Amino acid sequence: MIGRAPPTVVAQALDRLLVAPAIALEVLDDRLGGELAACFARGWTPADLVQVGGRRLDEDGVGQLTAAVVADGRQRRRRREDLHQRWRDQLEDLVPGADAHQAQDHRRPSRDRLLNGLGVLWLLGGLPELPATIPPPGSALGDPTGGSSRLDPRMTARVRALLAKAESTTFEDEAEAFTAKAQELIARHAIDEALLHEVDDVGDPSVRRLVVDDPYADAKASLIASVAGANRCRVVYSPDFGWVTAIAYDHDLDAVELLATSLLTQATAAMTRHGPVRDASGRSRTRSFRRSFLFGFGHRIGERLRAATDQEVAASASTEAGEGRLLPVLAAREQRLDDAQAAAFPDLVNRRSTISNGHGWRAGQAAAELADLDLPAPHLPPR
C-alpha cells in the first residue's frame, strides 16, 4: 500500500513516528485533509473517492478513507461552507460506513491506523484530474457546466413504474410493452425540450459518472454505451476506476440512468435463465457465455433504440412546430457534446472488445429481440 518501499524501511519509519503516536496521527489527519481538498479541486467527489478506494485499498483502508471524507464534510458544514445538495447527499450515504469504522478505530493499534492512513494518502496523491460532476465545496452552487433541464418528476415517476413492471414480469411481450411505453414518454419529453431552444442557445451539457461493477464490467459498460449512443450521450469507460463517464444534457442523462439500469436488470435476468453452460467436452463456458450474452444484448438493444429515436425525430421534425427548427437544434447540441468530450478527454483512445463465445452473443441478441423496443424511443438508462 505504501508504494514500492521495502517493508523494513516502512516499519522503521513507522517506529520513529510512533515515538509520539498522538502527534503522528494528528499530522496524518491534517495531511489527509489537505489531500482531500486537492482531490476535490481536481474534480473528485466523496462517492468517487470511496468507489476507487474500494478497488485499491483493503477494508480498513476504505473505512479510514470513508471516515476522513465524512469528517471533512462535517468540518465544512460547521464552517458553513457552501456544499451542493448532491455533495451533501453523497456524504449522507457514506455516514454509516464512516461511523462503523470510527466505532472500531479506537481499538486498532496506532501503528495499524498510521499504516492505513499512509496508504490512503498514497492513493489520494496519485489521483488524476477528472471532469467535474458537482461543484466542489465553497464554489457556486449551480451545476458545474451551467446545467440543463431535468426530466419532469411526474413523468419520471411514470417511467420508473413502467420499467419496474417490465423488470418484474416473466412474460417477454409484457416487458416489451412496458419498456416501449416508457420510451415513448421519454421521447416526447426530449423532443419538446429541444424545441424550447434556438440554435444559438442550446445550453451546456453536464457530466455524470455511472458505476459498473464486476463481473462482466466491460460488457455492462458496452450496454450502457449502446443505450447512451442512441440517446445523444457521449460515454467514456474507465476500467481502472470502475465507472462510465457520461456527457449529455441533463434530461438525456436522467433517461440513460433510468433505461440502462432497467435493461441491465432485464439482461441479467434473461442471461441467468440459461443456467450453467458447458462445451461438448463438459468444460464450463458459463463466464464467456454470459459476457458475450451481455455484449450481444447491448449491441442489439442499441440498434433498436437508435432506430426508434430516428423515427421519433423524423416524425417530430415534420410537424409544424418542429419543421426547420428541431434538426438544427439537435445538430448544435451534438457539436457541444463533441467539444465537451474533447475538452474532458483530450487523449481518448478507442479500444475494441473481443467476443469469445458466439452462442452467448446470439443468445443475447435474441433476448434483446424479445425485449423489443418498437415504439418511438430515445433516452433512458442506470446507475
N, C-alpha and C positions, 0 to 999 in steps of 0.2 A: 504494500500500500504506500510505502514511502520511497517511490522511485526505485532506483537500482542500487542504492547504498547497501553495503554488506550489513547483514543483521547485527554483527558485533558493533559496528560503528553506530548504528541506530540505538542499540542498547546502551552504549557508553554515553551517548548524547542524552538519552532519557535519564540515566542515572545522575548526570550532572544537573539536569534541570530539576530533578525531584529532590535535590537538597532542600529546596523551598517549594513544595508542591502547590501550596495555595497561590503563590506568586506566579508559578509557571502556568497554572490553569487560568489565572486572571489574564495573563498576557495572551494565552491561546484564545480566550473568548474575545479579546479586543481584536486580535488578528482575524478571527472568523468574521466579526462584524465588518471589518474593512474589506475582506474578500467578497462578502455578500453584496455590499454596496457596489463594488466594482462589477460584479456579475449582473446586477440589476441594471446598471448603466449600459451594459453590453447587450441588453435585450432579454435577459433571462427572467423568468417569473418563479415564484415559490414552487408551483407544480412542476415546472421544467426541471428545476434543480433536484427535486426528490425523485422524479422519474429517472434521470440519468444516474443519480446516486444509487438507485435500486439495481442498476445494471453493472455498477463498477465498485461498489462498496459491500462489505459484509453487513449482516443485520445490525450489529452495534453501530457501525459507521453510518448507516442510513438513519438509525434512530438519533444519533448525535447531530447529523445534518438537519433532520426534520426539526429537532428541538431548537437548533440555532436559528433556523428560518422563522419559526413561530416566535421565538424570543425577540428577534429583530423586529417583527411586525408589531409585537406588543409595545416595544420601546418607542416605535414611531408613532403609535396611536397615543401613547402617553405624552409625547412631544407635540401632539396634534398636527402631525404631518398629513398632507393630503394623500389619501390612498383611494385608488379607483375601486369601485364596488366589486369588480371581478377579481381584483387583487385581494380584497377582504374575503371574498367567497373562497378563494384558494387557501388562504390562511386558515379559515374555519374548518375546511376539510382536513387540514393537517394537524389540527389541535389534538385529536385523540391519540395519534401516534406519538406526538411530541410529549404529551402528558404521561403516556405509558413508559416512554424512555426515561423521562425525568424521575418517575417514581422508583425506577430501578437503579438510576445512575449513581446515587449516593452509596450504593453497596459495592460498586466496582472499585478496584484498586486505582489509585491516582495514575499509576503507570499505564494501565489499560485505557483510562479516559484520555490521557495525553496522547497515546499512540493513535487512538481513533480520531482524535481531533486533528492530528498532523496528517492523517490520511485524507480527511475532509478538506483541509487546507490545500493539499497537493492536488486534489481533484478540482477545486474551485479555481485555483490559479492557472489551470491549463485549459479552461473552457473558452471557446471562441466567441466572437460576436454573432448574435442572432438578429433576424428582423423582429422588431418589436410587435408584440400582440396586445399588450396592455401598457398604458403609460406607467413609467417607473414611479416609485414614491417621491412625493414632493413636486411632481410636474403637474401640468394642466390635466384636469380630469376628463377631458374629451378623449375620443378614440385617437390612437397614435397616428392614424392616416387620414383623419378628418371624418371618417365614418360614413356610413350609408344606411339606408332604411333597413329594418329588420322585418322578418315575417310577422304578419299580424297575429297577435296572441290567440285570438279566437280561431283563426284558420289553422294555426299551428296545433292547437288542441284537437281540432277535427282530423288533421293529418295523422297525429300521433295515435288517435283512436283507431283510424283505419289501418294503420300499419301494425298496431297491436293485434288486431283481428287477423291480419294476413299472417302474422307470425304464429298465432295460436291454432289456426285451423289445420287439419290434416288433409283437407281437400284442396288440390292444386288449383282447381278452377275458382274456388272462393278466394284463395290467396291472390290469384291474378286479378280478380275483380276489385278487391280491396286496395291492392297496390296501385292499380291503374287509376282508380278514383282519387287516391292521394296525389298521384302525379298530375292529374287533371287540375286539381285545386292549386297546386304549386305552380303549374304552367301559367294559369290565368293570372296569378298574382305577379309573376315575374314580368309578363308582358305589360300588364297595367302599370307596374312600377317603372319600367323603362320608358313608357310613353309620357311620364311626368317630366322627362328631361329633354334638353336640347343637345345637339352635337357638341357645343362648346361648354356644356355644363353637365357632364356625366358623373361628376364626383370622383372620389378616390377609392380604390379597393382597400380591403382590410386583410389582415393575416391571422391565421389560427394554426395551432398545432394539434393534430389528431393522433392519439397514441395507437400504435399497432403492436399487439402482444404476440409472442410465440405461443404455440407452434405455428409454422407457416406464415410468419410475419411478412415475408416478401410477397406471397400470394395475396394476403389480405390487403397489403398496400396497393397491389396491382388492381384489385377490385375497386378500392376507393378511387384510384386514379381513373378507372374506366367510368365510374359514376360521375366523378368531378369533371372529366373532359366533356361529358355530354351536357354539362350544366354550366359552361362558361367559367371554369375554375382551373387555375394552374396549380399543380401539386409537385412537390419535390420530396422524395423519400430519403430519410437519413437513418440507415440501419444501425449506425453506432449509437444513436440516441433513442431509437425505438419510436419514431413518430413520422408522420407525413405533415409537411408544411403546406398549407392551402392558402392561396392568394385569390381573392374574389371579392365581389360586393356582398355585403352582409346578408342580404336575403338569399343569395345563392349559397353562401356558406351555411346558413341555417338549414337550407334544403339538403345540402350534401350531408350534413351531420345526421339529419333525420333519416334519409333514404339509405345511406351507406350502413348505418347501424342496423336498420331493419333487414337489408339484403344480406349482410354478413350473418345475421341470425338465421335467416331463411336458408342461406347456402350451407351453413354449418349443420343445420338440421337435416337437409337433404343429403349431405355428404355422409353423415354418421349413419343414416339409414342403410347405406351399403354394407356396413359392418366391416370386419377384418377382410383384407384382400390378400390372396396368395397367388403365386405363379404356378405353372404346371408342375414344378418340382417341389411345391409345398412351402417355398420361401416367402416370408412376409413381404408384401409390396404395399402395405397399408399407408405408410408415410408418403411414398412417392405418388400413390394414387390420390390421396387427399390433397396434397399440394397441387398436383396437376388439375384436380377437380376444381379447386378454387380459382386457378388461373383460367380454366375454360369457362366457368360460370361468369367470372368478371368480364371476360372478353365478349361473350355473347350478350350479356346484360348491357354493356356499354354500347354495342351496336344498336340494340333496340331502343335504348334511351336517346341516342343521337338521332335515330330516325324519327322518333316521336317528337323530339324537340324541333327538328326541322319542319315537321308537319305543322306544329302549332305556330311556329314563327311565320311560315308561309301563309297560313290562314289569317293570322292577325295582320300581317303586312298588307293584305289585300283589302282590308276593311277601310272605311272612310277615315277612321281615327288613325290607323296605322300607315296608310299609304304615303310613301315618301318620307316618313319620319322614323319608323321603327328600325329599319336596317341601318341607316347612318348612325343612330344612337348605339346600336349593338356593335357596329364596327369601331366606333370611337372607344367604347369600353374595352373591346378586345385589344386595342393598341395600348390603353392604360395598363391592362393586365400584363402584356408583354414587357412593357417598360418597368413595371413594378417587380416582375420576376427577374429581369436582367439586373436591376439595382440590388436586389436582395441576394442573388446567387450569380455573381459575375463569372465564376469559374465552374459553372454547372457542366457535368459530364453525363451524357446519356448512356445507359447500360441496358443490355438485353438479358432477359431471363430465359433459361433453358427448361424445357419440359421433358421429363424422363419417363412419363407414363401416359401413353396415348389413350389407354382405356379411361383413365381418370379425366383427361381433357375432354373426351367425347361425352362422358357421363356428366361433367359439369356443364357443358353446353346444352345437353338435353334437359338438365334441371333448370337452366336459365330459360329454355323454351317454355317449360311448364309454368315458370314464374312470369310468363309473358307480360309485356307492357304495351298493349296495343293502343291504348287511348293516348291523347296528346300528353306529352310528358316532358318536362325539363327539370329541374332542380330537386334534389333530395339527398341525404346521407348521414354518417355516425360519429360518436366518439366513445 
